[in-house]
Each structure stands twice: as structure tokens, then as C-alpha cells.
Amino acid sequence: MKIRKLIVWPKDSAFPPREVVFELNKVNVITGASRTGKSAIIPIIDYCLGSSSCSIPIDTIRDYASWYGVVVQLDQDQILIARKVPAGSDPSDEFYYQKGTTVTIPPVLADRNASIEDVKHSLNEMALLPYFSLDPDEASQNNFKARLSIRDLMGFVFQTQDIVANQNILFYKTHAHEHREKLRTWFPFILGAENVDVLKARQRLQVLERKLNRLRREFEKERAISEEWKSNIFGHLMTAVDYGLLEAEFSQSDDPARLLEVGKELVEKSPDKPRVGEAQIQASNEELIKLDAQDDDLASQIARIKKRLEEVKRLKSGFTDYGSVARKKADRLHLSKWLTDVAEHTESCPVCGEASHSNALSEINKISSVLKEYEDEASKFQVIPTTFDREELRLKQDLEDVIEKRGALQERYDRIVQKDEQARNGFYRNKEMYIFLGHFRSSLERFEKLVEGGDLENQIQLLQQEYDQLKPLVNEGAISRRIASATDKIDELMLSYLQHLDVEEKYRQSRPKIDIKELTIKVRGNEGDWHFLAEVGSASNWVSFHIAAMCAFQEFFASLPGSSVPSFVIFDQPSQVYFPKIPLVEGSEKEEDFKSYKDEDFYAVKKIFKTLSESYSKPGSSWQFIVLDHADKAIYGDIINIHEVDEWREGKKLIPPEWYTDLESA
């Protein structure tokens, strides 16, 4: 991504949009005096690229503009992104988005066709940024692990006036904690040390580790009580022997798997009906079995009759409610006879009072006949049909009969049990046996899970297999080596650029170090220790390190296959540490003024432009530099690869004076 154009639409549509056109593979320079709008270019481009705030200067640049826009150039396509001027302090959510091989600049923008989320989503997709966060829970407190956005990469492309010579801040907006932490978190991916597959694997591994730890705790807890369960199951099996349900041989010293096998055999062969051996075959026992079967049948009959009785009651209630409503309507609308009587005994129409209707009686009769039908229908519901009462009485009688039969059956059952001690004992023994079998089945399922691991062990095994497959992708040692290799390349490139910039000689001899944890540069002091850039003296050193670092990053990103970082850098006033020292001719900032002061500061500034220019001679150079400065052709005029976009002096500015002078005069 590079910058093709910057556009400002006037508030007064009588004027055409202001367009600033840039070359793609050059050092683009906008030179000019103070208060001409140079420093507004970075905030305007940042605003159009989806900034959540607006730092465009107030008053003239906002008051006389309606929309700001930027045309970005991709490999094949161009994209026009325009954003409406903010209302007060609130940035606008109104965007105009157009994509094509070549975009057309509309003379007037009135309606939006996109939102800030649409623009960010589109830019994120084109930058091939991963569509997930580094926090599997996506917790709100972990914003620095949120999805990487094109907004986070702006740190590499904007060097504002307060940053380009700053000893404490190297990247745009990293003075804010959230931006700083997020850039630090995603730096390995930005450098190419991690790819999307590694990030996905890392995120999945975090989820797997949590699940495995939880499942292992649960599994160990169950294992800890396995001996108690073994003793419990052995007791159950001994009870089954007492009931005559089990003949297999086993002992308490058997391993859990053997006890489980015996338990399964018991469950598979457990009887559906009470067991009756030769010693138990007596008339009383057979009678009890028959009575059990009859009792089951009577219980089913009782349930069916109760259900039928409930249905009749509901139907009767519904019929009563409907009849009541119908009768009320008939009472209110009992007009048929009245209309007929009035029509037959009066000469005038009972509706309008006129006597000239020749067919009044026939029409009234039609109305009366309709009303009569409704009244007749309503009368049908005045009395509930006797069939409901008859059916209800029959069902109640049936229910009483069946309940009486069941009572008689229970009396027979009780007499037999009281009479026959053996039958009574068999009855209670059978009852206990089936209760025991129900409990045993439940216990056996639990014991099986403990012995074989059950679902827990299977889950742990499957998750562990997935974990083992993903772990090699997230090889922290290999990632650290790739990070070190990337930063070594950037360090070497920085040193190569420092050879041509205005720094102390010792900084050309020793390679600096980029610190991606602290987001700054380290240099080696005379004593051999490493120091942060903030500990280095002289603003000329600071601006030189910033220039060298941004050039090194662009060259490094160009060497990566598919880097997501935009391929442009905008420097605002890199000469600021020099020219304030030069006593320019009062009231003038022209080329001849700079020519008069060809001192060491003049040549120091020239080194900046020359270094930027010479970067294009390197193989694979595919970046774009834009410089906004007071310096003009007197300094960079004889340097190749420099394109002067415009000179804003002698009344020429970003916002054309006619936009506001005409309005003020009007």
C-alpha cells in the first residue's frame, strides 16, 4: 500500500476538490513555510484510514472542508477512502469507499456508502491480517491481545513532528499504553517470526492446556477413590451370590478388571421376573405371580379411565363456555323478530325513515333471516347435551368398579402372604433383589469409568494427541531464533543507513540494536554496555536513528513474502533540529536563503534526503517516502529520486485561500 493522492473537498461546492498527487517510488517532498498545512497531511491520512480519533488541526483546515480523502495504491487496484469532516470533537462515521483499477474522484461528496468498521475490515482483509485474537477467551481486559488491525501498523508509517526527533518514542502512538502493549504482543508476527498457522496453534494450545488440566484433576480425583469403589463392588457381587443371581467365582483380591467382568455378566443375565426354584414351586407362589399380573392390568385400566374422564370434563367445560358466549351475542342481537314486526306494521323504512322504498320489506326480511339463523344456532347451546353427563357418570362408575376390583385383589394378596410364611419371605426377597439390581447397575457404570478410564480418559487421550501434534508448530526456541535473525537484519540495515547520516562517528562503528520489547533502539556506549536511545545526547542523533530505523524496517518488510505493513513512511519536519539555528532572512523562506547558509547543518539536512534517495538503489526497493519540510530545492535539488510534490509559500497552502477569502468577503 502506497499513497497516490490526498484530496480535500471544499464546503463550498462551487470550488473543485484540492488534490495533492504523489509519486509511488520516489522521495516525495512538500516544502513550504509554517502554517501552510504541511503537518495536517499525516493526521488527514490517518483519519481517512480509520483512526478512532481526529487530530486534524481545527479552524481553517476543518472549517472550510467538507470531506477528506486519500487514494491508496495496491499492486493492481486503487482505493479511494473519504471521510466526512468531524462534527465538533467527534470523528465522523460517514465514509465513502471506492475500489477499482483506477478510481474517479467525485467533484462533490454528499452521501456515505461505508462505515469505519467497513473500511477497517476491508483494509485488514487486503493486508491478510489474521482474523482472530491471541486470547482464546477474548477477554476485554486483554485488549493488547485483540486481533491485529491495520491501525496497529500505522506505527511504522507515520513519523510526526513530535516523534521524528524523539528520544523516548520510536513508533507512532506508542506513547499510549494500549497501542504500545499491542504492538509488543504482535511484533513477532509482524517480523515474520510467526505466521497464521503458529498463531492458531498457540491459541488452540492455550485452550487445550486448560481443558487437559481440568480433566486430569477430575480423573485423579476419581482414581483416588477407586479402591473404595472396588470394595463396594465386591460387596455388591457377594449380595448377588446370596440372591442366587451369580455363580461365577471371584475373590476380593481379584483385579478391578475381573470384578468388572463379573459385574457385567450379572447385569446381562439378571432376571426380568422373580426366580422360582423347585423348592419354591408352591400354589401360593404361583397365585402371587398371577395376582401381580392382574394388578398391573387393573392399574393400566385405572390410568386409561382417569384420562378419558379428564378429557370429557374438558370438553364439557369448553362447550359450556362457548354456549355462554353465543347466548350473550344472541341476546344482544335478538333483532330478527323486531325488524320484521316494525317493517310489517309501519309504512316507513325502520332504518332511514323513508316511505319511498318499494322493496324495503324484502330487504328487511333478508336481514332478519340471517339474524334468525344465528339466534337458532345460539339456542342449540343453551342446554348442555345429556350425552356429556351420561358419559361422565359411566366413566365414574367404571373407575369405581376397577378400583373396587383392585382392592379385592390386594386383600387376596395380603391373605396369601400372611398365610404362607415362605411366600411372604419370597415376596420381600424378590422386592429387595430388584432394588439391589437397580443400584448395582448404577454402581457398575461408575466403576467401569474408574477401571477403564471411561469418557474422561478418552477425552484426555484425544486432547493430548491434538496437543502433541500442535506443540511442534509453536516451538518457542525456533520462534526466538527467527526473531533474533529478523532483528539482526534490521540492526545491520540501520547501521548501513547510519553511515550516511549526521550521527557521531562511534555510532557508525557499532551496530545498534532494535528492542521489540521496549519498542526502542539501544546503542553501545564507550564502556561497552547497552543504553536506550533516551540516554544518547543530541537531537541530531535522535532524528538520524529514526530515519535509519524507518528505512531499515521498510527494506526488511520488502524482503518478507507478503508483509502486512504498508510500504510508505511520512516524515514531518525531520530538519527541525537544524534549521531553527539558522538565522534566515527576516520574513523569508526561499531557496536563496538556504543557499546562503551552507554550513554543517545545511549538509546534515542534505544527508537525510540523500539517505532516503539512496535507499531506492537497493535491490527490491518498493517503498515510498514522503517528507514534509521547510527545506527546499536548495538542499535536495541535485539529488536523484526526489520528487517535489508542491511548494506552499507566498500564499499557496493546503486549503486554497479562495475557499475562505470569498466566504469572508461575502
N, C-alpha and C positions, 0 to 999 in steps of 0.2 A: 504494500500500500504506500502510495506517494501522493503528494498534494499537487493537483493540476491547477485548481483555481480557488480563489476566495471571492465570495460575492456578498455584497450588501445591497438590499433592496431599500429604496427610499420610502419614507412615509408618504411623500407626495408622489403619486403615480405618474405625474407629468414628466418626471425625470427617469432616465433609464437606470438599471442597476449598475452599481460600481463593481467592476471586475478586476481582480489582480491575478495575472497569469504567471505561472511558474514553469520553469524547465524541469524535466524529470531527472536527468542525470548530470546535474551541474550544481555548483555552489550558487544559489540564488541569493542576491543581495538587495534589500530595500534600504536605501540610505536616506537620511533626512534629519531635519532639525528636531528639537524637542517639541512635544505637544502636537505632533502631526498624526498620531495614531499607530506608530510602529509597534509599540508594546501592547496594543489591543489585538494584534493578529493571533498570538498564542491563545488568549482566552476566547476569542471568537471561534477558532478551530476546535478548541477543547469543548466549547459549548455545543457546537454542531455535532460533535462525536459522542454526545450523550452524557456530558457532565451533569451531576446531580445538583450542582450549584452554578452560579454565574458570577464570574469575576471581571466581566467586560466593564470598562470604565463608564461611569454614569455621565449624565449631561449630554454633550453633543453626540457622542457615538451611539447612545441609546435613544436620545430624544428625536432624532431625525431619520432613524432607521425603522423599518417595519419587520424585516426578516434578515437573518444572517445565513450564509450558506457556504459549503465547501464541496468541491468536486475532487474526489479521490480516484486515483488511477490504480487499477489492479492489473494483473497480467494481460487480460484480454478486455475487460469491461471497465466502464467508468460508473461511478455512483455519485449522484447529486443528493446531498443531505442538507436540507434547510431547516432552520428552527426559528420560530417566532420570537421577537424581542420580548424579554421578560416583562411581566406586569409588576412594577414595583420591585420588591426584593425576591419575588417568587419566580424561579425559572419556569419557562413555558413547557407544556407537554404537547404542543402542536408542532408536528414535523411534516415536512414534505420530502418524500423519498422517490427517487427515480434511478433506475439502473438500465444500462444498455451499452452497446459498443461505443456509442458517442451520445452523450446526454445533451439536451437542449435546455438552455437557461430561459425560463419563463420571464417575460417582461414584468409581469405582476404576479404576486402570490397572494391568494386570498384564503383558500381552503386547505386544511390539513388532509393528509392521507395516511399518516402513521403517527405512532406514539413513541415515547422514549424507549419503552420495552421492545417495540418492533425494531427500532434501529439497533439497539444493543444486541438483540437476538440475531439479526441479520449479520452484523459485523462479527459476532462471536462464531457464527457458522462459517463465514468465509475465512476466518483466521484458524479454523479447525481446532478450536479450543474444546477441551473435554467437557461433556455435559453432565458433570456430577461434582460434588464437593469431596473434600478429603476427610470429612467427618461423616461416618456412616449414619449417625443419628441426626445429622444436620441441625444440631442444637444452635439456638440463636446466639448463645454466648460465645460460640466458636466462629465468629464472622470471618476471622482470618483464615479459616479452613473452607470457607464457602467457595463456590465454583469460580474458577479463574475467568475474568472478564476482559474484554478489550480495554476497559477502563483501567485495569491494573497495569497494562502495558504502556500506558501513557508516560509512566515514569522514565522510560527510555527515550522518549522523543521530544520532550519539552525541557528546555533549559532557559527558564525565565530569568529576568534581570536579577532577582534576589537569590537565584540558585547558581548561575553560571560561574560566579566567583565566590561561592560559599564554602567555607572550610568545614562546616558541620553537616551539610546536606548534599548528597550527590544526585539523588533521583527526585523527580518532580512529585510533590505532595507527600513525600515520606516523612515530613515533619508531623503528620497526623498518625497517631498510634495504629489505627486500623489499617491504613494503607501500608504502613511500614511492616507490620506483622504479616500481612497477607503476601506482600512481595517476598519477604524472607521465606515464608512457607512454600511458595510456588517456585522459588528460584531454581531448584534442581530441574524441574520440568522445563522452565524457560531456557536453561542452558543445554537441554537435550540429554541430561544425565538420566532422566526418567521419561518414559513415554506413556501413552494412554494405557497400554497393557499393564505396565508396572503399577500405575496409579489404581487401576481397577483391582489388581491383585492385592495391593496394600490395603485398600478399603475392605475388600472381602475378608482378608486375613484378620482384620480387627473384629469383624462380626463373628468369624469362626472361633477366634480365641475366647471371646466372651461366652459363646454357646458351649464350647468344649469345657471351659472351667465350671460352668453351671452344671452341666450334665455329669461331669466327673465327681463333683461334690455330692450330687444326688446318688450316683452309683456307689460311691464309697460309703455313704450313709446306709444304703441297703445291704451292702456287703458286711458292714459291721454287725448287723443283726441276723446274719444268715445262720449262725449256729443255733440261735434261739428258735428260728423257724424250722431248722432240721429236727430239733427235739419236739417241736409242736406237731410236725407232720408225722413223726414216728408214733406219737400218741394217738393221732387220728387213725393211722393204719392198724394199731392194736385194737382200737374200738371196732373197726370194721371186721376184724377177726372174731371179736365177741358176738357180733351180729350174724356171723356166718356168711359174710359177704366176700370174704377174701380167703384164699387157700395158698397163695404164694408164700415162699419162705423168704424172710428178711430179718435183719437184726439192726440194733441201734448203731453198730459200728460200720454199717454199710455207708458207702459214699453217697452224697446227695443225689447224684445221677441215678443210682439204683433205687433209692426211695422214690424218686420222681417217676421212674418207670413203673414201679408197683402201684403208685397212686393213679397213674393214667389208666392202668389195667382195671383198677377198681371202678373208676368213673365210667369206662367203656362198658363194663359188664354189670353195672348196678341195675337192679330190677325196677321195672315200671310198676309192678303190682307186688303186694306183700308175698314173701316166700312162705309156702306151706309145705312142710316135710311130712313124711309118713307118720311121725309121732304126733303131728298136729292136725291130721286129717280127721276131723270130727264134724258132726252135724252142725254144732253151734258155730264153728268157724266158717263153714260154708254158708250158713244162714247170714252171718255178719257180712260176708262179702256181697251176698245178694242185696242185703239191706243198704250197703254202701252205694251200690249201683242205682238202686231205686231212689235213694236220697239225692244223688246227683241229678237224676231225671226230674224229680219234683222241684229241685232248686232252679233248674232251667225253665220249667213251666212258670214258676212264680215270677221270674225275671221277664218272660215274654208277656204275661198278663199285665204286669205293672207298666210296662212300656206302652201296651195297647191302651190301657186306661188313661195314661197321661196324654196320649195323642187325642183321644175322644174329648177329654176335658179342654184341651187347647182349641180344638175345632169348635166346640160348643161356645167357648168364650169369644172366639173370633166371629162366629155367626151372630151372637148377641150384640157385640159392638157394632157390627155392620148394620144390623136391623135398626138399632137405636139411631144411628146417623141417618139412615134412609127415612125413618119415620119423621125425624125432625125436619128434613128437607121437604117431605110431602106436606107436613103441617103448614110450613111457611109458604108452600107453593100450591095450596089447595084452591086453585082458581078456575078449574075447568067448568065446574057447575055454575059458579058465579058469572063467568063470562057468557055462558050460554043463556042464563036467565036474563041478564041485562040486555043481550042482543035481541032476544025474542020479545021482551016487553017494552022496549023503547025504540023510537024511530031513529034516534041519532046514534052515531058511532060511539061506543064506550071508550075508545082510545082518544080520538081527537074532538069528538062532539059534533062533527058534521053530519048532516042528514042526507047528503047527496051521494053517498057511496052505494051504488046499486048492488055490489057484491059483498057488502060489509058482513052480512050474516054468514056467508060461506067461508070467508077468511077467518072469522072468529071461530067457526066450527073446526077449522083445521088446527088452530092453536089449541083449542080445548081438547081435541083428540090426542094431541101429543102430551099435554099435561095429564090427561086421563090415564095414558099408558104408564107414565112414571108413577102416578099415585097407585095404580093397580099393582105395579111391581113392588113398591114400597110396602103395600099391605101384606105381601107374602111373608115379610119378615117380622110382622107384628107378634106372631106366636112362634116360638121355637118348635120345630117338628118334634113329635114324640119319639122319633127314632133315636134321637140323641140320648134321651133319658132311659129308653129301653135298653140301648146298648151299654150304657154306663152301669145300669143295675145288673145286667147279665154278667159283665166283667167283674164287678164286685163280688157277685155270688160265686163265680168261678174261682176267684182269688181266695175267698174264704174256704171253699171246698179243698183246694190244693193245700192250703196252709194246715187245714184240719188233717188231711192225709199225712202230711209230713210230721205233724205232731204225734199221730198214732204210730208212725214208723219209728220215731225216736223212742217212744215208750217201749216198743218191741225190742229195739236195740239195747236199751238200758236194762230190761229184764234179762235178756240173754247174757249180757256182760256180768250182771250181778249173780246170776245163777251159776255161770261157768267160770271158775277162777282161772283156768288155763286160757280161756278165750279172752278174759279181761287182761291177763298179763300179755298175751299176744297182741291185743289191740294197742296197749301202751308201748309195747316194744316196737311195733311197726311204726307208730307215730314218731317215736324218738329216732328210729332208724332213718326215716326220710328227712327229718330235721337235720340229723347228723350229715347225711349225704349232701344236703344243700350247703351247709357250712364248709364241708370238705372241698367241694368244687371251688368255692371262692378261695380257700386257703391254698389249694393246689395251684391255681393260676398265679397267685403271688409267689409261691415257692418256685414255680417254673421260671419266673422272671429273674429270681435271685440266682438260681442254678445256671441257667443258660444265658444270663445277661439280659434277655428279653429285648424290648424296644430300646432301652437305654444303651445297652452295649452295641446294638446295631447302629443306633444314631451316632454314638461316639466313633464307631469304626468308619462310618461313611464320612463324617465331618473330618476325621483325622486324615483319611485318604485325600479329600479335597485340599486340606491344609498342606499336606506334604507335596501335592502337585504344584500348588501356587507358591510355596515358600522359595523355591529357586529363582522365581521371577523377581522377588524382592530381596535380592542379595545386597544387603547393606554395604558390605565391603566393596562389591563391584560398583555400586552407585557412588560411594565415596571416591573411588578411584576415577570414575568418569567425571565427577565434579572437579576433582583436583586437576585432571587433564584439561578440562574446559577453562578453568580459572588460570592455569598455567599459560594457555594460548592467549588469553586476554591480557595477562600480565606482560607477555612478550610483545604483543601488539602495542600496548600502552608505551612500553619502553621505546619501541621503534618510532612512535609519533612524538615522544618527548624529545627525541634527538633534534627536532626542528623547531621546538617551541621555546618560549622565554622562561626557562627554569634554571636553577642553579646547576652548575656543572656536575655536582655529585649525584644529582637525580637522573642524569643521563648515563651514569656509570652502573648504577644498581637498579635492578628490576623492581618496580613497585608491586604491590600485591592487592588484588581486589578481595575484600572481605564480604562475603554474601550473608554472613550472619549479622554484622553490624551495618551493612549497606554503605560501606565507605572504602576509602583507599588507605593502605598502610605503606609507609616508606621506611627504609632502614637508615637509622641515624649514624653519626660518626663512630659511636661506641659499639655499633653492630646490632643494637636492639631495634625491634619494630615499633613504629609510632603511627598513630592515626593522623590523617591529614590535618585535623584541627590543631595538632601540635607543631605543624610546619608553619613557619613565618612567611609573610609577604603574599599579598593578594595576587601578584603576578604568578606565583607558584600555583595558587589555588585554581585560577582560571585555566592555566595550562594543563593541570591534571584533569580538569573537567573536559576540556577539548579532547585530550588524548584518550580519556576513558570512553567518551561517546563514539569517537571514531573506531576505537578497538571493538566496542560492542557491536557496532554496525558491520564491521568486517567479519567478526566471528559469527553473527547471526546469518550473514550471507553464505557462510560455509556450511550451515546446517541444512539438512534436507527438510524443507517445509517449516521453517521457523514462523511462529505466530506474531512476532514483533514487527510492527510497521517499519518500513525501510526509509524513514526520514527522521531528521533531527532539526529542530528550530532553536537557534541560539539568539537570545535577546541581549544586545549590547555587551558582547564579550570584551570590547575595548574600554569599558567603563573604568577599569583600574588604571588606565593610562591617560586618556585624554583630559580628564579634569585637571591634570598637572600642566597641560599646555595652555599658555595664555593666548587664546585665539584673538583675532582682531575683533574689537568690540562690535557686537551686533551682527557678526558674520560667521557662517559655517560653510565655506565654499572650498572648492578644490585648491585654489591658490593659497588659502590659509594653511592647509595641511602641508603643502609643498614648502612652506616657509619654515617648517619645524621638522626637518629630517634628522631628529635626534634618536637616541636609543629607544624611546617609547614608540616613535613612528615605526621603526623597524620591528619592534616587538609585536605591534599590531599586524604588520605585514606578514609576520611569521604565522599568525593564526590563519589568515586567508590562504597563505601558500601551503600550509599543512593540510587544510581541508581540500585544497585543489589537488595536491599530490596523491591523496587517497584514491582518486579516480584512476590513477595509473596502475593500481594494483590489479592482478588478475581476479576476475569475478566481481569486480566492483559493481554494485547495483543499488546504491543508496542515493539519497537526496539530502543535501544540506540547505537550510535557509538561514540567512543571517540578517538580523535587524540591527542596524548600527548607524552611528553618526559618521563613521569613516566612509570615504567615497573613493572615486577612481584614482585620486592621488596616491592611494595606498595599494589598491588591488587592480588598478587599470591594466597593468602589464602582466598579470598572472592568468595563465590559461585555465579553462574550465570554470571561469567566473562569469555569471550572467547577472547583469544589473537589471532587476525587475522594474524598478522605478526610483525616482529621486523626489522626495517630498520636501521641497523647500520653496521659498518665495510664494507662499500661499497654497501650494499643492499639498493635499492631505488625503488621508483615507476617506474621510467624509468630505465630498466636494463642497466648497464654501457656498455655491449657489443653492444648495439644498436648504440652508438655513438663512442665508442673507436675503433671499427672495421672500421667505416666510416672515422674517423680521421686519422687512420694509413694508410688507402687506399689512 
